């Protein structure tokens, strides 16, 4: 009797040990996936640099838009041209506008003055597109670019001068309009207002 009980106890212990080891291995594999952050919303991320070590504009969300798609164009000052490639409603409760600003003139242009007139926003986002707005004509409501508690916008920042014939990709994220609102008026300081259709 005692030999059978001892053998059975050893078998139970072996099964328990194997199960625990497998659970530990699975937990270890899942840890790497959970620690990876997604998106570009971190306020501690450093600005990208080019080969010369100079800072490049933050265009994280705008890089995914199809540059060949063209929803709208708006002329600006001194030969600037705004091209909107995509206006997408995301599941996270916001709308992302992606496009580029082109220099159609013959001299380099300083990409400033698009931050809007709000002092705190301008100070936290120099050479940005933080002054952009969307207007829901149906709901008669204006939407501003999203920002964090330090007034840093969810948009392209630190744009440098744009050479003749050059372009700078841009993006802006806004609170989502109601699902029934599929068309908005888009305004960026220095450019004419244009109507945009929302996808997604």
Secondary structure, DSSP 8 states (H G I E B T S, - for coil): -HHHHHHHHHHHHHHHHHHHHHHHHHHHHHHHHHH---SS--TT----B-TTS-B--B-GGGGGS-TT--SEEEEBGGGEEEEEEEEEEETTTEEEEEEEEEE-SSS-B---S-S-S-HHHHHHSTTS-TT-EEEETTTTEEEEB-B-TT--BSB-B----B-TT-EEEEEEEEE---TT--EEEEE-TTB--EEEE-B-
